[in-house]
Amino acid sequence: MADNHGDLGEPADTSESEEDFVESITADVMSCLDSQKFFTKLDDLFVPPGNSVNAAHCDHTFTHSTVILQSLGFDQNDITEILQVLQRKGGCCDCEVLYNVAGDGRLKAIYWKSRVESREGRADTPPGHSGS
């Protein structure tokens, strides 16, 4: 019986096959996550609309993503594959999914606003210069 993910006896082929598989599902996974409002739900945890509840904090895992995906009805195999796609796109944890994979979001906007504000505070004297 053929295995779509390669023969476990040949690690190089398995790795390449796994990468090919993840690449082949990426567009569909992203489309599905968008249609299920996954990124909005994750962003809502980190930056609750109207500050109605306490914001979640990232523990640099996929804990929050996994809970959301389970609530959307994805089984463990689907979640594993979704997380592989998110990692391939630069999301190594919940907050990185929002920073690197999701389009627009409140967490990313807050981050960039804080970067601008910190740079504006030092605009007259670049780091490492005395200003004279």
C-alpha positions in Angstrom: 0.0 0.0 0.0 1.5 3.4 -1.0 2.0 6.1 1.5 1.5 9.7 0.3 4.1 10.9 2.7 7.0 8.6 1.5 8.6 5.4 2.8 9.8 5.7 6.4 12.9 3.6 5.5 14.2 6.5 3.3 14.4 9.7 5.4 15.6 11.9 2.5 12.6 11.0 0.4 10.2 11.3 3.3 11.4 14.8 4.1 11.2 15.9 0.4 7.8 14.1 0.1 6.6 15.8 3.3 7.7 19.2 2.0 6.0 18.6 -1.3 2.9 17.5 0.5 2.8 20.6 2.7 3.4 22.8 -0.3 0.6 21.1 -2.2 -2.0 21.8 0.5 -0.8 25.3 1.5 -3.2 27.3 -0.7 -6.2 25.2 0.3 -5.4 25.3 4.0 -4.9 29.1 3.9 -8.2 29.5 2.1 -10.0 27.3 4.6 -8.5 29.2 7.5 -9.6 32.5 6.0 -13.1 31.3 5.4 -13.3 30.0 9.0 -12.0 33.4 10.3 -9.2 31.5 12.1 -6.9 34.5 12.0 -9.5 36.9 13.3 -10.3 34.5 16.1 -6.7 34.2 17.1 -6.2 38.0 16.9 -9.3 38.4 19.1 -7.6 36.4 21.8 -4.5 38.5 21.8 -6.2 41.9 21.3 -9.8 41.4 22.5 -12.2 43.8 20.7 -13.1 46.7 23.0 -10.8 45.2 25.7 -13.8 43.2 26.9 -11.7 40.4 28.3 -8.1 39.8 29.4 -5.7 39.4 26.5 -4.0 36.1 25.9 -0.2 35.8 26.1 1.9 33.8 23.8 3.8 30.9 25.4 5.6 30.4 22.1 3.6 27.3 21.3 0.5 26.7 19.2 -1.7 26.3 22.3 -4.3 29.0 21.3 -4.2 28.0 17.6 -4.9 24.4 18.5 -7.9 25.3 20.7 -9.4 27.5 18.0 -8.9 24.8 15.4 -10.5 22.2 17.6 -13.4 24.5 18.2 -13.8 24.8 14.4 -14.1 21.1 14.1 -10.7 20.1 12.8 -9.4 16.7 13.9 -5.9 16.1 15.1 -4.6 15.0 11.7 -6.0 18.2 10.1 -4.5 20.3 12.9 -1.0 18.7 12.5 -1.1 19.5 8.7 -2.4 23.1 9.3 0.4 23.7 11.8 2.9 22.4 9.3 1.6 25.0 6.7 1.7 27.8 9.3 5.3 26.9 10.2 6.3 26.8 6.6 4.9 30.3 6.2 6.8 31.6 9.2 4.5 31.0 12.1 6.5 29.2 14.7 4.0 29.9 17.5 0.6 31.7 18.1 2.0 35.2 18.0 4.2 34.6 15.0 1.2 33.3 13.1 -0.3 36.7 13.6 2.9 38.6 12.8 4.1 36.5 9.8 1.2 34.6 8.3 -2.0 36.5 8.9 -2.8 39.5 6.8 -3.9 42.5 8.8 -4.7 42.3 12.4 -4.8 44.3 15.6 -1.8 42.6 17.2 0.4 43.4 14.2 -0.9 47.0 14.0 -0.2 47.6 17.7 3.3 46.2 17.2 4.1 48.5 14.3 2.5 51.5 16.0 4.8 50.9 19.0 7.8 50.7 16.7 7.0 54.0 15.1 6.4 55.7 18.5 9.8 54.4 19.8 11.6 55.6 16.8 10.0 59.0 16.9 11.2 59.4 20.5 14.8 58.9 19.3 14.5 60.7 15.9 16.7 63.6 16.9 19.5 61.5 18.4 20.2 58.2 16.6 21.3 55.4 18.9 25.0 55.6 19.6 25.3 59.3 19.0 25.6 62.1 21.5 23.6 64.6 19.5 26.4 67.1 19.2 
